[in-house]
Amino acid sequence: MGVEAEQIQYCENCKEETLHKTYEDAMEITYRCTQCEEESEVFKSFF
């Protein structure tokens, strides 16, 4: 089961701060820019 949220964050593609939809599950966090639809993932490390 994951958690969805929205947050303002810098987009490398747009070169400005934009609204991102975030989705977090047990293994990773996915960020998707609402302007350009660029998606990035951050894998969680438990070490």
C-alpha positions as CSV (number, residue, x, y, z in Angstrom):
1,M,0.0,0.0,0.0
2,G,1.5,3.4,-1.0
3,V,1.0,7.0,-0.1
4,E,0.2,9.7,-2.6
5,A,0.8,13.4,-2.1
6,E,1.6,16.7,-3.9
7,Q,4.5,19.0,-3.2
8,I,6.4,21.9,-4.7
9,Q,9.8,20.8,-5.9
10,Y,12.5,21.8,-8.4
11,C,12.1,20.1,-11.8
12,E,15.4,19.6,-13.7
13,N,13.5,19.5,-17.0
14,C,11.4,22.7,-16.5
15,K,14.3,24.5,-14.6
16,E,11.9,25.9,-12.0
17,E,9.9,24.8,-9.0
18,T,6.7,23.1,-10.0
19,L,4.0,21.0,-8.4
20,H,4.9,17.3,-8.3
21,K,2.7,14.4,-7.6
22,T,4.5,12.0,-5.3
23,Y,3.9,8.3,-4.7
24,E,5.7,6.5,-1.9
25,D,5.7,2.7,-1.3
26,A,7.9,0.4,0.7
27,M,10.8,0.4,-1.8
28,E,10.8,3.8,-3.6
29,I,9.5,7.3,-3.9
30,T,8.3,8.5,-7.4
31,Y,8.0,12.1,-8.3
32,R,6.1,13.3,-11.4
33,C,6.1,16.9,-12.6
34,T,2.5,18.1,-13.3
35,Q,3.8,20.5,-16.0
36,C,6.1,18.4,-18.2
37,E,5.3,14.9,-16.9
38,E,9.0,14.2,-16.2
39,E,9.2,11.3,-13.7
40,S,12.0,10.5,-11.3
41,E,12.5,7.8,-8.7
42,V,14.4,7.6,-5.5
43,F,15.1,4.1,-4.1
44,K,15.1,3.8,-0.4
45,S,18.1,2.4,1.3
46,F,17.8,0.6,4.6
47,F,21.5,0.6,5.5
